[in-house]
Amino acid sequence: MSDAHVYAVAAKVRGGLHVKIGQSKRPEQRVAGIASMSPVPLEHIFTAAGLHVPSEPALHGLFGDRRLHGEWFRFSRSEAEAIFSESGISRISRLLALRRAEFTAVLAITHRDTVSDAIIRLLHLPDWAFDLILSRPKYAGAKRRRRPAIGKDPQRNIRVSDGDWQLIAQAAEAAGVSRSEFIREAALAKAKRMLRERPAL
């Protein structure tokens, strides 16, 4: 089904959304058919096709622990927005392109209990942090060491939230570098990207 579209429709429930992840060559007709048979209103939240879009089976596998029944999954509103967006789908595709060992090591950095929770955590990271995590091949072969104390670094030159700072500290440990080195590398990458994207005067 190379010409098929992956789509997602959602039903509002208390505490979040029930989302159907499907695949069809005629997504608009398929979604309309599902909506006409649904006992509750449905929201069409996503449709995409192309080589960069993960397949329906791949998405079902990644979020298997959120499965309710068949093709229906449970997400919060913020989780669904992070997953079913252009940026979210692009990041998931990049994760799926990793070798198995690299994929496992990157997910382990988040210290989450399930694959879906780890992926959702990665989808909420700033672009520079996500890019940096995926750019370090040392993750796959990194040995577990004693986790360093996590705190404020007065020398860091990038402002990050407490949650992101904790994740960065864990990523630095997995990469075998100091937190300051990890942050300096991120700052350099961010500066270079800003220079590339700066409009000509």
PLY file of the C-alpha trace (Angstrom):
ply
format ascii 1.0
element vertex 201
property float x
property float y
property float z
element edge 200
property int vertex1
property int vertex2
end_header
0.00 0.00 0.00
2.68 2.47 -1.04
0.04 5.01 -2.13
-1.93 4.69 1.13
-2.34 7.48 3.66
-1.95 7.08 7.41
-4.72 8.86 9.29
-5.83 9.43 12.85
-9.27 10.26 14.21
-10.00 11.02 17.84
-12.93 10.80 20.23
-12.91 13.01 23.30
-13.15 11.12 26.57
-12.67 12.14 30.17
-8.96 12.71 30.72
-7.87 12.58 27.09
-8.57 11.10 23.68
-9.27 7.71 22.16
-7.44 7.74 18.82
-7.87 5.39 15.87
-4.69 5.02 13.80
-5.52 3.65 10.39
-4.35 3.46 6.79
-6.34 3.91 3.60
-5.95 4.82 -0.07
-9.02 7.06 0.34
-8.60 8.55 3.82
-11.36 11.18 3.56
-13.95 8.55 2.63
-12.64 6.17 5.26
-12.78 8.79 8.00
-16.28 9.85 6.95
-17.40 6.23 7.10
-15.95 5.75 10.59
-17.54 9.00 11.78
-20.97 8.01 10.45
-20.87 4.76 12.46
-19.44 6.25 15.65
-21.77 6.82 18.63
-19.72 9.89 19.59
-18.38 12.82 17.53
-14.94 12.19 16.00
-12.21 14.69 15.17
-10.00 14.06 12.14
-6.60 15.04 13.60
-4.07 13.76 11.08
-3.54 12.49 7.53
-0.21 12.08 5.70
1.46 9.95 3.08
4.96 9.52 1.73
8.22 7.77 2.43
8.81 9.91 5.53
5.56 8.79 7.18
5.71 5.71 9.44
3.40 2.90 8.40
0.25 2.01 10.30
1.80 -1.25 11.68
4.89 0.67 12.84
2.80 3.22 14.75
0.66 0.43 16.24
3.81 -1.30 17.42
5.38 1.80 18.97
2.28 2.65 20.97
1.18 -0.91 21.71
0.96 -0.35 25.46
-1.59 2.44 24.83
-3.84 0.15 22.76
-7.46 -0.04 23.87
-8.79 -2.40 21.21
-7.96 -3.05 17.58
-6.73 0.20 16.05
-7.82 2.41 18.97
-5.30 3.91 21.39
-5.41 6.09 24.50
-3.54 9.43 24.60
-3.79 12.73 26.40
-4.54 15.77 24.24
-0.95 17.02 24.50
0.44 13.58 23.64
-1.76 13.32 20.54
-0.74 16.80 19.43
2.93 15.91 19.81
2.60 12.61 17.92
0.21 13.59 15.13
1.99 16.67 13.87
4.48 17.20 11.07
7.32 17.51 13.58
6.19 14.49 15.61
5.86 12.19 12.61
9.24 13.36 11.30
10.91 12.56 14.63
9.25 9.14 14.82
10.54 8.37 11.32
14.06 9.34 12.38
13.82 7.09 15.42
12.60 4.17 13.32
15.54 4.66 10.96
18.00 3.91 13.79
19.55 0.51 14.20
17.92 -1.60 16.92
20.74 -1.04 19.44
20.76 2.70 18.82
16.97 2.88 19.07
16.99 1.01 22.39
19.79 3.15 23.78
18.13 6.43 22.81
14.84 5.38 24.44
16.70 4.26 27.57
18.05 7.80 28.02
14.57 9.00 28.94
14.33 6.60 31.93
10.68 5.92 31.04
9.07 2.54 31.71
7.45 1.97 28.31
8.38 2.54 24.67
5.43 4.86 24.11
6.25 6.99 27.17
9.89 7.23 26.05
8.93 8.28 22.52
6.44 10.86 23.76
9.13 12.30 26.08
11.50 12.61 23.10
8.80 14.29 21.01
8.43 17.03 23.63
12.13 17.96 23.58
13.37 21.14 21.91
14.69 20.55 18.39
18.33 21.10 19.36
18.15 18.55 22.18
16.46 15.91 20.03
18.96 16.44 17.20
21.88 16.21 19.59
20.66 12.98 21.17
20.26 11.30 17.79
23.63 12.57 16.55
25.74 10.80 19.17
26.67 7.25 18.09
28.23 6.55 21.50
24.77 5.93 22.96
24.50 2.46 21.47
27.66 1.21 23.17
27.57 3.34 26.29
28.11 1.54 29.58
25.96 2.32 32.56
27.81 4.27 35.20
26.81 5.83 38.44
24.33 8.59 37.74
25.85 12.00 38.56
24.12 14.50 40.78
21.76 16.74 38.81
21.68 20.43 39.58
22.06 23.92 38.19
25.18 24.65 36.15
26.07 28.37 36.39
28.35 27.99 33.35
25.75 26.67 30.96
24.86 29.03 28.14
21.52 27.53 27.12
18.39 27.99 29.21
16.50 24.73 29.70
13.65 23.61 31.88
14.31 21.43 34.92
12.89 18.39 33.11
15.05 18.96 30.04
18.10 19.60 32.20
17.61 16.27 33.95
17.29 14.50 30.60
20.43 16.25 29.31
22.36 15.10 32.36
21.28 11.52 31.71
22.16 11.84 28.02
25.59 13.20 28.88
26.18 10.25 31.19
25.16 7.79 28.46
27.42 9.55 25.96
30.37 9.42 28.33
30.89 13.19 28.44
30.42 15.89 31.05
27.22 17.87 31.19
29.06 21.09 30.41
30.61 19.50 27.31
27.21 18.22 26.22
25.65 21.69 26.66
28.55 23.46 24.91
28.14 21.15 21.93
24.41 21.88 21.86
25.04 25.62 22.07
27.47 25.44 19.15
25.01 23.43 17.05
22.24 25.90 17.86
24.41 28.89 16.99
25.43 27.39 13.65
21.81 26.64 12.80
20.76 30.20 13.70
23.48 31.59 11.45
22.35 29.38 8.57
18.73 30.41 9.03
19.45 34.14 9.47
17.87 36.08 6.59
20.19 38.04 4.32
20.28 41.77 5.07
0 1
1 2
2 3
3 4
4 5
5 6
6 7
7 8
8 9
9 10
10 11
11 12
12 13
13 14
14 15
15 16
16 17
17 18
18 19
19 20
20 21
21 22
22 23
23 24
24 25
25 26
26 27
27 28
28 29
29 30
30 31
31 32
32 33
33 34
34 35
35 36
36 37
37 38
38 39
39 40
40 41
41 42
42 43
43 44
44 45
45 46
46 47
47 48
48 49
49 50
50 51
51 52
52 53
53 54
54 55
55 56
56 57
57 58
58 59
59 60
60 61
61 62
62 63
63 64
64 65
65 66
66 67
67 68
68 69
69 70
70 71
71 72
72 73
73 74
74 75
75 76
76 77
77 78
78 79
79 80
80 81
81 82
82 83
83 84
84 85
85 86
86 87
87 88
88 89
89 90
90 91
91 92
92 93
93 94
94 95
95 96
96 97
97 98
98 99
99 100
100 101
101 102
102 103
103 104
104 105
105 106
106 107
107 108
108 109
109 110
110 111
111 112
112 113
113 114
114 115
115 116
116 117
117 118
118 119
119 120
120 121
121 122
122 123
123 124
124 125
125 126
126 127
127 128
128 129
129 130
130 131
131 132
132 133
133 134
134 135
135 136
136 137
137 138
138 139
139 140
140 141
141 142
142 143
143 144
144 145
145 146
146 147
147 148
148 149
149 150
150 151
151 152
152 153
153 154
154 155
155 156
156 157
157 158
158 159
159 160
160 161
161 162
162 163
163 164
164 165
165 166
166 167
167 168
168 169
169 170
170 171
171 172
172 173
173 174
174 175
175 176
176 177
177 178
178 179
179 180
180 181
181 182
182 183
183 184
184 185
185 186
186 187
187 188
188 189
189 190
190 191
191 192
192 193
193 194
194 195
195 196
196 197
197 198
198 199
199 200
